[in-house]
Amino acid sequence: MDLIAKNINIINQRIQTACNRSNRNLSDVRMLLATKTVDTNRINFALAQGVSLIVENKVQELKEKCSAVCHLNPEVHFIGHLQTNKIKEVLKWASCIESIDRISLAKKLHQRLRLEKKEIDVYIQVNTSFEESKFGIAPNETIDFIREVAAFDTIHIKGLMTIGLLSSDSKEVRKCFRLLKELQKKIMALKIPNVDIKELSMGMSSDLEIAIEEGATIIRVGTAIFGDRTYPDSYYWNENE
Ligand SMILES: *Cc1c(COP(=O)(O)O)cnc(C)c1O
């Protein structure tokens, strides 16, 4: 547990350093805990250190853990590949879905929200690394996609999310984040009703500095706080539930 507290301090320092270097305000960048595979005792401990934002990738884990951490009132996001038959469950726990990546999902989400008389914030997932294996809208299709989703009045588009290239070549990683920032600027300039994409969710344990330098408002940190996971990320980033 001490290690978790120490790691959170280290991340806060990394955020601070990256903000200083890129002339950004510390208050403009939030740390989001990526809690997949992490048990609720450790999540609760991390929340008690003052982090208030968590994200889960799998509906099953979201459901199992959220009730055990809700007394600390975290803001809960969902970021996995969401199957439409699990929308109902996600709506019970999450206030934001960061992984909207297809119109069929947006449509089903809207139908469910209408039924429940609810609304939700979402980010659009963009595939900035152009890898076949990754979900997300192709950058050149993002504007049309956003126009379509914006027509659903229960769904509020508040940001863009991307998983950058997992590479030690920082130039290539930076390209992904820069592309997301450029898309944000372009889309904001269009002033599409119901679209206010201030948030850029990008950067993880290994590349958060680059993401902050390129404009991230939310960085998502897992291993650098909780240690290595036993499952490979592909298990969380593909279709399997
Ligand atoms: C797991 C995960 C993260 C965090 O990755 P780490 O390398 O553990 O910091 C960020 N984003 C998504 C979508 C994830 O699934």
The ligand as an SDF file (V2000), in Angstrom:
LIG
                    3D

 15 15  0  0  0  0  0  0  0  0999 V2000
   -4.8690   -0.2130  -18.9830 C   0  0  0  0  0  0  0  0  0  0  0  0
   -5.1610    1.0000  -19.7300 C   0  0  0  0  0  0  0  0  0  0  0  0
   -4.4660    2.1890  -19.4670 C   0  0  0  0  0  0  0  0  0  0  0  0
   -3.3410    2.2940  -18.4640 C   0  0  0  0  0  0  0  0  0  0  0  0
   -2.1930    1.6850  -18.9800 O   0  0  0  0  0  0  0  0  0  0  0  0
   -0.8580    1.5710  -18.1160 P   0  0  0  0  0  0  0  0  0  0  0  0
    0.1790    1.2820  -19.1210 O   0  0  0  0  0  0  0  0  0  0  0  0
   -1.0570    0.4700  -17.1590 O   0  0  0  0  0  0  0  0  0  0  0  0
   -0.6550    2.8640  -17.4390 O   0  0  0  0  0  0  0  0  0  0  0  0
   -4.8170    3.3160  -20.1980 C   0  0  0  0  0  0  0  0  0  0  0  0
   -5.7860    3.2760  -21.1350 N   0  0  0  0  0  0  0  0  0  0  0  0
   -6.4680    2.1440  -21.4180 C   0  0  0  0  0  0  0  0  0  0  0  0
   -7.5060    2.1660  -22.4710 C   0  0  0  0  0  0  0  0  0  0  0  0
   -6.1700    0.9750  -20.7350 C   0  0  0  0  0  0  0  0  0  0  0  0
   -6.8520   -0.1380  -21.0330 O   0  0  0  0  0  0  0  0  0  0  0  0
  1  2  1  0
  2  3  1  0
  2 14  2  0
  3  4  1  0
  3 10  2  0
  4  5  1  0
  5  6  1  0
  6  7  2  0
  6  8  1  0
  6  9  1  0
 10 11  1  0
 11 12  2  0
 12 13  1  0
 12 14  1  0
 14 15  1  0
M  END
$$$$
